[in-house]
Amino acid sequence: MERDGHLESIWQSEVKHYGQKEISPTPNFDVVIAGAGITGITSAIMLQKNGVNCILVEAANMGFGTTGGTTAHLNNFFDKPYYQVIKEFGLDSAKLLAKAAREANDIIKDNINIYQIYCDYSIRNGYMFSLDENQDKELQKIIEGHHQVGIETFKTNVNPFGIPSVRVVEIPNQAQFHPLKYLRILLKEFIHNGGVYIEDCRIISVDKKNETLIATTNKGSIHSRYLIYATHIPPGRNIIHFRNTPYRSYVMAVKLKSGHYPEALGYDLFEPYHYYRTHNIDGEDFLIAGGEDHKTGYVDNASDCFERLESYLRRHFDIENIAYKWSSQFYEPADGLPYIGHLPGNPENVYFATGYSGTGMIFGTLAAKILNDVILKGNSIYEELFLTSRVKPVSGFNNIVKEAADKNNIIESDCTHLHCKVKWNQEEKSWDCPCHGSRFGIDGEVLTGPAVKKLKSLTEA
Ligand SMILES: Cc1cc2nc3c(=O)[nH]c(=O)nc-3n(C[C@H](O)[C@H](O)[C@H](O)COP(=O)(O)OP(=O)(O)OC[C@H]3O[C@@H](n4cnc5c(N)ncnc54)[C@H](O)[C@@H]3O)c2cc1C
């Protein structure tokens, strides 16, 4: 298995094994990075380029986590609309967020140019469309927010995806790529330039002795000055797990009878929204569409979600066949913005990044830049915006904390993280925890943290 689920995503043929299997005796590094998704690999190459001696360790293989199950739209807007950021964090913060999006997009473009990466990168216009009156009210607020932070957005008459809409707006200069073709080359460059990359190596915990961090892994310990958990959610037990709710989202890559595959990115405004793009792999075009998000472990039958997505898509597209379908996990932060920086309750040089919602290609890249600057310069201009110790009293926060700690979910055994009851996911063949999103394979092995220990067999539980 090369992704944290049974179903194959459209990107997976690019997931290869590149790493070493074993750690050399008593290794000592400047920085240990855990997790070879977009956050970890981007951090590794950036720090290395700046002269830092890094080791990247991955519990499974490159792209095993959500980066292997993403849809890889590259946007300058996020799931939390700018108008809401303005309302809750202020206009200056919203403008800083827009600047951060620009910077992360530029980092991706620069990497593609510097390392000559053929990853099907292409600039595309984004289209948001409202399908009823309520969605239209939301769209108008989104347009207003975009204008306030300087993101070009204008009305247009045509929805390139052909879905009849109340209003359509165009947001120029978005982009898309093949996420694993991009990361595969960055990882190869990292190794080629002397970086150490170990696969099947899970960090279990970290302690500090004098000035040295000692990371305990299933393959021995690693010494370093800094540690970055680029693990999508940090492992172990942490307050951060109560500020981020795990969700699953469903995706299909379909062939269309019309043969018409719009060169555009698309988003409606349902809650949860549908998202669209197209992609050509080995000469074949696909429409890639996703949606039907729900809290992890909160549906009885994941196949219902695929059925709903399929029937919705069939209403709007002449589908010939469904070539791929898969689901994947993301984390919804309590106040809508990610947490990037010091990991609460840990030694001062332990960092992490999480809470990217459905926009982690950009936030993961940005996290690499922020943590790079914090480690090398002692600060980042974006540090305050994503402060990991913040508790913002915004609507919904109390619900999220309550949901994450819902006592009704807690029983004596099952999930090895905080003993919530795990739920069987028939589609991805995994045991999913509704509390903090840990997931386990059919054999009980950890697929997704924060759990670090294998599930007891059901007969033992
Ligand atoms: C269906 C779906 C569609 C999406 N579409 C988009 C999109 O179009 N655009 C966008 O910007 N974002 C999108 N996102 C979000 C984005 O894909 C994610 O936010 C992003 O991939 C997260 O990357 P990551 O590197 O932080 O985590 P991951 O990719 O999950 O990588 C974490 C890695 O850490 C490893 N690991 C875990 N624990 C340990 C440990 N203790 N020790 C060592 N290794 C460990 C895992 O095996 C994994 O490989 C989407 C998300 C979903 C679910």
The ligand as an ORCA input file, in Angstrom:
! r2SCAN-3c Opt
* xyz 0 1
  C      -9.606     15.310     -1.222
  C      -8.690     16.478     -0.944
  C      -8.422     17.396     -1.953
  C      -7.559     18.459     -1.710
  N      -7.323     19.347     -2.722
  C      -6.489     20.376     -2.510
  C      -6.238     21.303     -3.554
  O      -6.790     21.196     -4.641
  N      -5.369     22.319     -3.309
  C      -4.762     22.466     -2.094
  O      -4.007     23.429     -1.914
  N      -4.969     21.587     -1.082
  C      -5.815     20.552     -1.260
  N      -6.045     19.668     -0.259
  C      -5.275     19.779      0.983
  C      -3.828     19.277      0.802
  O      -3.814     18.151     -0.046
  C      -3.213     18.903      2.154
  O      -3.412     19.963      3.047
  C      -1.728     18.635      2.022
  O      -1.502     17.612      1.079
  C      -1.114     18.251      3.374
  O       0.231     18.011      3.152
  P       1.217     17.620      4.325
  O       2.559     17.422      3.733
  O       1.129     18.610      5.442
  O       0.618     16.256      4.922
  P       0.602     14.806      4.270
  O       0.604     14.835      2.811
  O      -0.515     14.080      4.940
  O       1.981     14.183      4.688
  C       2.288     13.817      6.017
  C       3.273     12.651      5.959
  O       3.759     12.421      7.279
  C       3.920     11.029      7.469
  N       3.884     10.815      8.923
  C       2.807     10.904      9.736
  N       3.171     10.732     11.021
  C       4.518     10.525     11.014
  C       5.482     10.327     12.045
  N       5.148     10.292     13.339
  N       6.791     10.159     11.688
  C       7.147     10.203     10.362
  N       6.268     10.415      9.353
  C       4.976     10.587      9.684
  C       2.741     10.412      6.720
  O       2.979      9.068      6.370
  C       2.624     11.334      5.514
  O       3.301     10.839      4.385
  C      -6.932     18.610     -0.439
  C      -7.222     17.710      0.575
  C      -8.101     16.649      0.341
  C      -8.414     15.698      1.452
*
